[in-house]
Amino acid sequence: MISRTLVAFLLVSILTSSATAQNADEAQPPAVFPPLTTPQQAAKQSLIDSIDVSPAAQRPNIVLIFADDLGYADIGCFGSTEIPTPHIDALVSSGMKFTNAYVTAATCSPSRAGLLTGQYQHRFGFEFNTNSRVVEQLGRGLDPAAVTMADILSKAGYQTGAVGKWHLGTREQFHPLNRGFGSFYGFLRGGHSYLPLGRQLFGRQLLFRSFEPVSEDEYLTDAFAREAVDFVNGQSDDTPFFLYVPFNAVHTPLQATAKYRNRFSKVEDSKRRTIYAMTSAMDDAVGRIVEAIDAKGFSENTLVIFFNDNGGPLYTGVQSNGPLRMGKLFLFEGGVRVPLVIKWPAAVEGGSVCDGIVSALDMLPTFSGVAGVTLPSSLNTDGVNLQPWLTGQRTDSPSETLFWRNGQNKAIRKGKWKMVEVPNHVWLFDLEEDIGERNNLAEEHPDVVRQLQREYRQWEATIKEPAWPPKARHPQETIDGVEYRVDV
Ligand SMILES: [Ca+2]
């Protein structure tokens, strides 16, 4: 019988050699975004070096928790009566809840690109997902020239770390450690088993600590909580930190351990019971992270943000987006409006609510603002520094207009209006009266449609064509008798 040690050695050897081959294999097709040339790297560094940091800034710690495919109404503070989420709810009672918060895409990967760069990801061609092994082998990922919030916060003297799902490219030039993060534990692709893989271990499901493949014995959400807690415990008072925790919960595969499933023993549908269990596990993980922050005495001057990358998918059949229409993949509200909570006891009044329009794009300018960073004008951001709203100085809407594009599907929100346009059809909704996007007012308000189309064209003229095409096979849905083709 082969010993466990030998098996482990063989596995590590295989993994290490395949990882090396992935980095060095000349036979692979050229990357869409190859590593930067030396002059390009120098230009990027010079841009980062030009960032000005005020020595007088409060420099709070920042913990950005990013859920995956969470249903809009699957946490207590956003309406769930089925899944207790006391730890996420507690962020609301000691922070600010945002009821009109959006991400920049209805799928995982582009949404992360917009979040981390503070720019519409279309500005560097990141319009479509990078969701299969083949796509990722083609070297698609976050344009290495793009500056991330981790680059900026590192420059501002923050200790930076990422724990969880990266999904912004698998090659070395896209790796979190090359995008401003000082440490990384997690996986680079779009999904991962939550259960220890054992004999199922194969190339596309690699976990890494920094660049090194590792195996994991814990339920993955528990493991990410452990790693995030370890990161917090390793911090000191004299240096601020930025921790990015993109859980893959509650993305497929739907898997949960008995510990969490047993909490929902009355739920008969097995799949539903599993998603509830996965959500509950993530809530526990949030609780462990907050507890670690409290135990270290960091609570007062730490921003804890709970956010989600896109709406709950319809194809699993078990997430709830509450009153919102459709879900992941679609530009209706169910795809792009997500829960957002920001806790920051030093500045934010507990239990406060912001009903204005905010976006994932706002995170980078907000983090820069609180860190005392003045961004150079050449470092473009499409977002707004939310500090005056967090402190209660302002109560108007942080943003007036937001845009989305996913191939042939277009959407704009301007004030109360939301327009979704596909070839040969336009929907216009008044979200103040109709959050569920049921009543199409396009024929009633042709002037509004024309105005929104004009503004959309102006925005569209500022973005790039997609750097790679969508998948050849398109999911398709009939909505109000109209074919809606999803470009993923
Ligand atoms: Ca997602």
Residues whose N, C-alpha, C, O or C-beta is under 5 A from the ligand:
A	BS01	CA	D68 D69 T107 C108 D309 N310
